[in-house]
Amino acid sequence: MANYCKSDVDCKAIVLGGEYIAFGCYHFVNKDFDQNSILSKVQRYKHEMKCSTIINRCAPVPEAKCVSGKCVHSD
């Protein structure tokens, strides 16, 4: 349900740039979803898995859009 949407205005991007590669630069979610719950899971995973490769180059934040009921990046 974190990335469920009915229209583009339901979506937003959570910026993970500079974080560890397993998560990419961005995560797309419903604007009303608790962003902190996702970020805390990312932090817990990084700590448990001892991630070490950092992304230093992320493209500007892409626009989030709703496709088939899920928030995704626009191309």
C-alpha positions as CSV (number, residue, x, y, z in Angstrom):
1,M,0.0,0.0,0.0
2,A,3.0,2.3,0.3
3,N,2.9,3.1,-3.4
4,Y,-0.8,2.8,-4.1
5,C,-2.3,5.7,-6.1
6,K,-5.4,6.7,-8.1
7,S,-3.8,9.7,-9.9
8,D,-0.4,11.4,-10.3
9,V,-1.1,13.8,-7.4
10,D,-1.2,10.9,-5.0
11,C,2.5,10.2,-5.6
12,K,5.9,11.6,-4.3
13,A,9.5,10.6,-4.5
14,I,11.5,9.9,-1.3
15,V,15.1,10.9,-2.0
16,L,17.7,8.2,-1.1
17,G,20.5,9.7,-3.2
18,G,23.9,9.4,-1.4
19,E,22.6,6.3,0.3
20,Y,23.6,2.7,-0.5
21,I,23.2,1.2,-3.9
22,A,20.7,-1.5,-2.9
23,F,18.1,1.2,-2.6
24,G,18.8,3.3,-5.6
25,C,18.4,7.1,-5.6
26,Y,14.7,7.4,-5.1
27,H,11.7,5.5,-3.9
28,F,8.2,6.4,-5.1
29,V,5.3,6.3,-2.6
30,N,1.8,7.6,-1.9
31,K,2.1,11.2,-0.6
32,D,0.2,10.2,2.6
33,F,2.3,7.2,3.4
34,D,4.7,7.6,6.5
35,Q,8.0,8.3,4.9
36,N,9.8,7.7,8.1
37,S,8.8,4.0,8.2
38,I,10.5,3.5,4.8
39,L,13.6,5.4,5.9
40,S,13.9,3.5,9.2
41,K,13.7,0.2,7.3
42,V,16.5,1.4,4.9
43,Q,18.6,2.4,7.9
44,R,18.0,-1.0,9.7
45,Y,18.9,-2.9,6.5
46,K,22.1,-0.9,5.9
47,H,23.2,-1.5,9.5
48,E,22.4,-5.3,9.4
49,M,23.9,-5.9,5.9
50,K,26.9,-3.6,6.5
51,C,26.4,-1.9,3.1
52,S,29.4,0.0,1.8
53,T,28.9,1.2,-1.7
54,I,27.5,4.7,-1.8
55,I,25.8,6.5,-4.8
56,N,27.4,9.9,-5.4
57,R,25.7,10.7,-8.6
58,C,21.9,10.7,-8.8
59,A,19.9,12.4,-11.5
60,P,17.6,15.2,-10.5
61,V,14.5,14.0,-8.7
62,P,12.2,12.5,-11.4
63,E,8.5,13.4,-11.4
64,A,6.4,10.7,-9.7
65,K,3.4,9.5,-11.6
66,C,0.6,6.9,-11.1
67,V,0.7,3.9,-13.5
68,S,-1.7,1.0,-13.0
69,G,-2.4,2.0,-9.4
70,K,1.3,2.3,-8.4
71,C,3.6,5.3,-7.9
72,V,6.5,5.2,-10.3
73,H,9.0,7.6,-11.9
74,S,8.1,9.3,-15.1
75,D,10.3,8.7,-18.1
